[in-house]
Amino acid sequence: MSSPTGPASGLPVRMPRPRQPGRHRRPEPLVAPEGAPALVLAVPGAPGVASRSLAEEVVSIARSELPGLDARIGYLDGDDAEFPSLRAVLSAAAEQRTARFEQARAAGVEVKEPDGPVAVVVPLLAGPDSALLRQVRQAVMDSRVAAELTDVLGPHPLLAEALHVRLSEAGLARADRARLFTVATAADGIILASVGGDEAVQAAGITGMLLAARLAVPVMAAALDEEGAITSVAEQLRSSGSQQLALAPYLIGPEIDSALLAAAAEEAGCATAEALGAYPAIGKLALAKYTTALGIASPQQQGTPVR
């Protein structure tokens, strides 16, 4: 039991380790630069409790990787109240930056007038979706705020890892390639379901190749928003010898109606895994887009351990 002034008598006291000298010492933890732009996560789809919880978890992961990060959430279909729109979030960020500068100047503090982008907008999308990205760009333009818009999160090896984990959680793939046990319901063919047309299918296919290498089974991408595409790919996989198919959503979640996913899986006659959701890689990729846009080193580049 501890007292207000420290540990109770007789208990060991943990002292901080001395800083290791020399070229092999650990780097200092990376923190967000003073006055850095906000990271604004642009969340697609109809706002709701589930999408807010997911987005909050993603920005929480990003903040844990970069202490001091100003991370905010803007909804493409927000109502400016419980679910603030992307436009409103960007406008608020600009107003707050101006207010901080004026307060500091009024207090006699020598501060540089803020310049550069107010925010870096990161779309919460695994793959390209031209309709949603147009909506994001329009919201940025309507806000009249200096903001940079990044690419979507994929394709990326971390997304292949996330897909693998979601399949293993559903009992559709073994969790670890190094362990030679089998899963009774493991799929011998994977369909990656994307939205956004041909461009999205091609991007999903790149991550699909990485997933195929992890699982040693064929993986093909198909457009969830194209009628009959999932069923067509399922037939191709079955004709090539795969019999136990699984649908792996190459989606984070809010961008698609879950009922559409379930209907496609039923029509194709295959089991389905959960969407990527707030898997830790999603937060790390969002942060990587932010740091790349600003030209600053990521925590991984600084040597900070990846959790």
FENCOR-V751633 format. One record per helix or strand. SS is the DSSP state (a for helix, b for strand). FROM is the first residue (numbers start at 1). LEN is the number of residues. Records with the same first field share a line. If there is no record, write none. Layout:
SS = FROM-LEN + FROM-LEN
This chain:
b = 2-2 + 6-2 + 31-1 + 38-6 + 67-1 + 71-5 + 85-1 + 119-5 + 147-3 + 189-6 + 218-6 + 245-5 + 271-2
a = 49-17 + 86-21 + 130-14 + 157-13 + 198-18 + 229-11 + 258-11 + 280-15
